[in-house]
């Protein structure tokens, strides 16, 4: 399936936490969207691998994405190596996205930065014809996405640009809450984590408010682009 946007996350819920509003915005415009989770989140303090799959499927349904898969790399221990890059290249060539979303290049969780660099490098390599890959026995053609965007996660970074997600804020929260084992539940007997506190969703809304205010939006999500971006019409810039 050819997709317009392919979003990668080191863990199930990474994409939802940082870029769900953007995906909802473009889904509303009829863009085709997919999510690739690199790991099963098996080292997560709360929940299980089985619950992650159920929650990821529920979140994907809320977001209206056309495709979601898991590469089953080792949570906490995957490496930026040839084998991992080949798996990502296969997904890029299979879906031929124009735009790829990836983890932040620096963040609190070491998996995030490692995944960000891994996906960015794989996007470049996917365009090299001499790297041969196949899917279901059929050779794949080289494809390099037009743009790789790194979404901002736990650590605050200065964005290259922000996307207005004001109409989709509440739906984004619902997509995140699909990961019900991960977030606040007064009846849960599982250990507390940095994201399971009662005020965590206030933090998320505050981050979106912070990203939106300088651009004149109510709520926004920020992205970092690791190259110069050009515009053909400065009057089209908000």
SULWO-V951848 format. One record per residue. N is the residue number from 1. SS is DSSP state (a for helix, b for strand, c for the rest). PSI is psi in whole degrees, 0 to 359 (NA if undefined). D_LAST is the distance of its C-alpha to the last C-alpha in whole Angstrom. Layout:
n->{N & N}
ss->{SS & SS}
psi->{PSI & PSI}
d_last->{D_LAST & D_LAST}
This chain:
n->{1 & 2 & 3 & 4 & 5 & 6 & 7 & 8 & 9 & 10 & 11 & 12 & 13 & 14 & 15 & 16 & 17 & 18 & 19 & 20 & 21 & 22 & 23 & 24 & 25 & 26 & 27 & 28 & 29 & 30 & 31 & 32 & 33 & 34 & 35 & 36 & 37 & 38 & 39 & 40 & 41 & 42 & 43 & 44 & 45 & 46 & 47 & 48 & 49 & 50 & 51 & 52 & 53 & 54 & 55 & 56 & 57 & 58 & 59 & 60 & 61 & 62 & 63 & 64 & 65 & 66 & 67 & 68 & 69 & 70 & 71 & 72 & 73 & 74 & 75 & 76 & 77 & 78 & 79 & 80 & 81 & 82 & 83 & 84 & 85 & 86 & 87 & 88 & 89 & 90 & 91 & 92 & 93 & 94 & 95 & 96 & 97 & 98 & 99 & 100 & 101 & 102 & 103 & 104 & 105 & 106 & 107 & 108 & 109 & 110 & 111 & 112 & 113 & 114 & 115 & 116 & 117 & 118 & 119 & 120 & 121 & 122 & 123 & 124 & 125 & 126 & 127 & 128 & 129 & 130 & 131 & 132 & 133 & 134 & 135 & 136 & 137 & 138 & 139 & 140 & 141 & 142 & 143 & 144 & 145 & 146 & 147 & 148 & 149 & 150 & 151 & 152 & 153 & 154 & 155 & 156 & 157 & 158 & 159 & 160 & 161 & 162 & 163 & 164 & 165 & 166 & 167 & 168 & 169 & 170 & 171 & 172 & 173 & 174 & 175 & 176 & 177 & 178 & 179 & 180 & 181 & 182 & 183 & 184 & 185 & 186 & 187 & 188 & 189 & 190 & 191 & 192 & 193 & 194 & 195 & 196 & 197 & 198 & 199 & 200 & 201 & 202 & 203 & 204 & 205 & 206 & 207 & 208 & 209 & 210 & 211 & 212 & 213 & 214 & 215 & 216 & 217 & 218 & 219 & 220 & 221 & 222 & 223 & 224 & 225 & 226 & 227 & 228 & 229 & 230 & 231 & 232 & 233 & 234 & 235 & 236 & 237 & 238}
ss->{c & c & c & c & b & b & b & b & b & c & c & c & c & a & a & a & a & a & a & a & a & a & a & a & a & a & a & a & c & c & c & c & b & b & b & b & b & b & b & c & c & c & c & c & c & c & c & c & a & a & a & a & a & a & a & a & a & a & a & a & a & a & a & c & c & c & b & b & b & b & b & b & b & c & c & c & c & c & c & c & c & a & a & a & a & a & a & a & a & a & a & a & a & a & a & c & c & c & b & b & b & b & c & c & c & c & c & c & c & a & a & a & a & a & a & a & a & a & a & a & a & a & a & a & a & c & c & c & c & c & c & c & c & b & b & c & c & b & b & c & c & c & c & c & c & c & b & b & b & b & b & c & c & c & c & c & c & c & c & c & b & b & b & b & c & a & a & a & a & a & a & a & a & a & a & a & a & c & c & c & c & c & c & c & c & c & c & c & c & c & c & c & c & c & c & c & c & c & c & a & a & a & a & a & a & a & a & a & a & a & a & a & a & c & c & c & c & c & c & b & b & b & b & b & c & c & c & c & c & c & c & c & c & a & a & a & c & c}
psi->{123 & 135 & 150 & 319 & 133 & 117 & 127 & 143 & 139 & 324 & 151 & 131 & 346 & 312 & 315 & 316 & 324 & 340 & 10 & 322 & 321 & 317 & 320 & 321 & 311 & 333 & 323 & 340 & 3 & 9 & 145 & 137 & 142 & 159 & 134 & 115 & 129 & 323 & 169 & 3 & 32 & 345 & 1 & 141 & 323 & 149 & 186 & 171 & 319 & 316 & 328 & 316 & 318 & 316 & 320 & 320 & 319 & 318 & 319 & 323 & 320 & 322 & 341 & 31 & 152 & 343 & 139 & 135 & 169 & 127 & 350 & 39 & 164 & 115 & 127 & 341 & 1 & 153 & 156 & 79 & 180 & 316 & 316 & 320 & 319 & 318 & 320 & 319 & 318 & 319 & 320 & 316 & 328 & 318 & 345 & 53 & 151 & 322 & 136 & 134 & 141 & 164 & 163 & 149 & 352 & 132 & 173 & 313 & 124 & 333 & 327 & 308 & 319 & 318 & 320 & 314 & 320 & 311 & 318 & 317 & 320 & 325 & 320 & 312 & 331 & 341 & 358 & 117 & 334 & 352 & 113 & 130 & 165 & 160 & 124 & 38 & 354 & 132 & 143 & 152 & 152 & 143 & 128 & 122 & 150 & 327 & 136 & 121 & 129 & 116 & 151 & 133 & 237 & 311 & 131 & 130 & 157 & 118 & 152 & 327 & 166 & 148 & 126 & 120 & 20 & 316 & 348 & 8 & 312 & 322 & 326 & 315 & 320 & 321 & 320 & 318 & 347 & 335 & 67 & 336 & 344 & 336 & 183 & 127 & 109 & 342 & 358 & 141 & 5 & 160 & 153 & 149 & 172 & 342 & 2 & 0 & 158 & 332 & 2 & 321 & 334 & 321 & 314 & 315 & 321 & 320 & 317 & 324 & 317 & 319 & 325 & 325 & 311 & 335 & 358 & 19 & 156 & 309 & 139 & 161 & 140 & 148 & 148 & 131 & 127 & 37 & 168 & 142 & 143 & 156 & 146 & 345 & 105 & 342 & 347 & 354 & 130 & NA}
d_last->{33 & 30 & 27 & 23 & 22 & 25 & 25 & 27 & 29 & 32 & 33 & 32 & 30 & 28 & 25 & 25 & 25 & 22 & 20 & 21 & 18 & 16 & 20 & 20 & 17 & 18 & 21 & 20 & 19 & 22 & 22 & 25 & 25 & 27 & 28 & 31 & 32 & 34 & 37 & 38 & 38 & 41 & 41 & 39 & 41 & 41 & 42 & 43 & 42 & 43 & 41 & 38 & 38 & 39 & 36 & 34 & 35 & 34 & 30 & 30 & 31 & 29 & 26 & 27 & 27 & 30 & 31 & 32 & 35 & 36 & 38 & 40 & 40 & 41 & 39 & 39 & 41 & 39 & 39 & 37 & 40 & 41 & 42 & 38 & 36 & 38 & 38 & 34 & 34 & 36 & 33 & 31 & 33 & 34 & 31 & 29 & 25 & 23 & 21 & 23 & 22 & 24 & 25 & 24 & 26 & 27 & 28 & 31 & 33 & 34 & 34 & 30 & 30 & 32 & 31 & 28 & 29 & 32 & 29 & 27 & 31 & 32 & 29 & 30 & 33 & 33 & 32 & 36 & 38 & 41 & 40 & 42 & 41 & 42 & 42 & 45 & 47 & 44 & 43 & 39 & 37 & 35 & 31 & 28 & 25 & 22 & 20 & 21 & 19 & 21 & 20 & 20 & 24 & 26 & 25 & 22 & 20 & 17 & 15 & 13 & 10 & 10 & 10 & 10 & 14 & 15 & 17 & 19 & 20 & 23 & 24 & 23 & 25 & 28 & 28 & 28 & 31 & 33 & 34 & 36 & 39 & 36 & 35 & 36 & 39 & 42 & 45 & 44 & 47 & 45 & 44 & 41 & 38 & 35 & 33 & 36 & 35 & 35 & 32 & 30 & 28 & 27 & 26 & 23 & 22 & 21 & 20 & 17 & 17 & 17 & 14 & 12 & 12 & 11 & 7 & 9 & 10 & 14 & 14 & 13 & 15 & 14 & 16 & 17 & 18 & 21 & 20 & 18 & 15 & 15 & 12 & 14 & 11 & 9 & 8 & 6 & 4 & 0}
